[in-house]
Amino acid sequence: MSSDTRLKPELCNCLALRQAARHVTQFYDQFLAPAGLRATQFSILARLRRLGPMTISALAADLVMDRTTLGRNLQPLEREGLVAVGKGRTDRRSREIRLTDTGAERLRTAIEGWVKAQTGFEAVFGEQRSSELRALLHAVSASELESARPRGLPQAPPG
């Protein structure tokens, strides 16, 4: 890549991914709003329903999110009684999150909006392209990008 092309924002993979993520998140947020949830909150509740109670560290790793960001996202869910945070079952020093009955009910309410958002997205991009996009994004999330960081380059701070 020449030095001229390196400075073009439209060629930045990170910028393109972040713009797309914000665009899609705003789209899904509109459909989840009647249930009083945002896309990130819906994802947290859905993962807890699927995986059961888990530590903050495990949930953060599953969502590819740092612990402090997850903590900020959990606060309103805990205030509303949608999740409960307590001591871990296996390690009493850890904090474990579980979906409450109220949270499960809110999630059930939000699923209708999520289905509409999912259907709308696939109406624009098609089922096949949507499936291919998810596969590509899962591959990006699972990749070992850290291995491409030059030695001596400090890691970015979390958050």
C-alpha positions in Angstrom: 0.0 0.0 0.0 1.5 3.3 -1.0 1.8 6.2 1.5 -0.9 8.1 -0.5 -3.5 5.4 0.0 -2.7 4.9 3.7 -4.2 8.3 4.5 -7.5 7.8 2.7 -10.2 7.4 5.4 -12.4 5.4 3.0 -9.8 2.7 2.9 -9.7 2.4 6.7 -11.1 -1.0 7.8 -11.7 0.1 11.3 -13.6 3.2 10.2 -15.8 1.3 7.8 -16.6 -1.4 10.4 -17.4 1.3 13.1 -19.6 3.3 10.7 -21.5 0.1 9.7 -21.9 -1.0 13.3 -23.3 2.4 14.3 -25.6 2.5 11.3 -27.0 -1.0 12.0 -27.2 -0.4 15.8 -29.3 2.7 15.2 -31.6 0.7 12.9 -32.1 -2.1 15.4 -32.5 0.5 18.3 -35.6 1.9 16.5 -37.3 -1.5 16.5 -36.3 -2.4 20.1 -37.3 1.0 21.6 -40.9 0.0 22.1 -39.7 -2.7 24.5 -37.5 -0.2 26.3 -34.2 -1.7 25.1 -31.3 -0.8 23.0 -29.4 -3.2 20.7 -26.5 -3.7 23.2 -28.9 -4.3 26.0 -30.9 -6.8 23.9 -27.7 -8.6 23.1 -26.7 -8.9 26.7 -30.1 -10.3 27.8 -30.2 -12.7 24.8 -26.7 -14.1 25.6 -27.7 -14.5 29.3 -30.9 -16.4 28.3 -28.9 -18.6 25.9 -25.8 -19.3 28.1 -27.2 -18.9 31.6 -25.6 -17.2 34.5 -22.0 -16.2 33.9 -19.2 -14.1 35.3 -18.7 -10.5 34.1 -15.4 -11.6 32.6 -16.9 -14.5 30.7 -19.8 -12.4 29.3 -17.4 -9.6 28.3 -15.3 -12.1 26.4 -18.3 -13.6 24.8 -19.5 -10.2 23.6 -16.0 -9.1 22.6 -16.4 -6.2 25.0 -14.1 -4.9 27.8 -15.3 -5.4 31.3 -15.7 -1.6 32.1 -17.9 -1.1 29.0 -20.0 -4.1 29.9 -20.2 -2.8 33.5 -21.6 0.5 32.2 -24.1 -1.4 30.0 -25.2 -3.6 32.9 -26.0 -0.7 35.3 -29.4 0.3 33.8 -30.3 -3.4 33.3 -29.6 -4.0 37.0 -31.5 -0.9 38.1 -34.6 -2.0 36.1 -34.4 -5.5 37.6 -33.7 -7.2 34.2 -30.4 -8.7 35.5 -29.1 -9.5 38.9 -25.4 -9.3 39.8 -24.1 -11.3 42.7 -21.3 -13.5 43.9 -20.1 -16.2 41.7 -21.3 -19.8 42.4 -17.9 -21.4 41.9 -15.7 -18.5 42.8 -17.2 -16.3 45.5 -14.7 -13.5 44.7 -16.1 -13.2 41.2 -19.3 -11.4 40.2 -21.9 -13.3 38.3 -24.7 -12.0 36.2 -28.0 -13.8 35.7 -31.2 -12.9 33.8 -34.1 -12.3 36.1 -37.7 -13.3 35.4 -38.4 -9.6 34.6 -35.5 -9.6 32.2 -36.7 -12.7 30.5 -40.1 -11.2 30.1 -38.7 -7.9 28.7 -36.6 -10.0 26.2 -39.7 -11.9 25.1 -41.4 -8.5 24.5 -38.4 -7.2 22.5 -38.0 -10.3 20.3 -40.9 -9.1 18.0 -39.0 -5.8 17.3 -35.7 -7.7 16.8 -37.4 -10.0 14.2 -38.8 -7.0 12.4 -35.3 -5.4 12.4 -33.7 -8.6 11.2 -36.3 -9.0 8.5 -35.8 -5.4 7.4 -32.1 -5.8 7.2 -32.4 -9.0 5.1 -35.0 -7.3 2.8 -32.3 -4.7 1.9 -29.3 -7.1 1.7 -30.9 -10.4 1.0 -30.7 -13.6 3.2 -27.7 -15.0 1.4 -25.6 -11.7 1.6 -26.7 -11.3 5.2 -25.6 -14.8 6.1 -22.3 -14.3 4.3 -21.8 -10.9 6.1 -22.4 -12.6 9.5 -19.9 -15.3 8.7 -17.3 -12.7 7.6 -17.9 -10.6 10.8 -17.7 -13.7 13.0 -14.3 -14.5 11.3 -13.1 -11.0 12.0 -14.2 -11.2 15.7 -12.5 -14.6 16.1 -9.3 -13.6 14.3 -5.9 -13.2 15.9 -5.4 -9.5 15.0 -3.2 -9.1 18.0 -0.6 -11.2 16.3 -0.2 -8.5 13.6 0.7 -5.9 16.3 4.4 -5.0 15.9 6.6 -5.9 18.9 7.1 -3.0 21.3 3.9 -1.3 20.2 1.9 -0.8 23.4 -1.6 -2.3 23.6 -4.5 0.2 23.4 -6.1 0.9 26.8 -9.4 -0.9 27.4 -12.6 0.9 26.6 
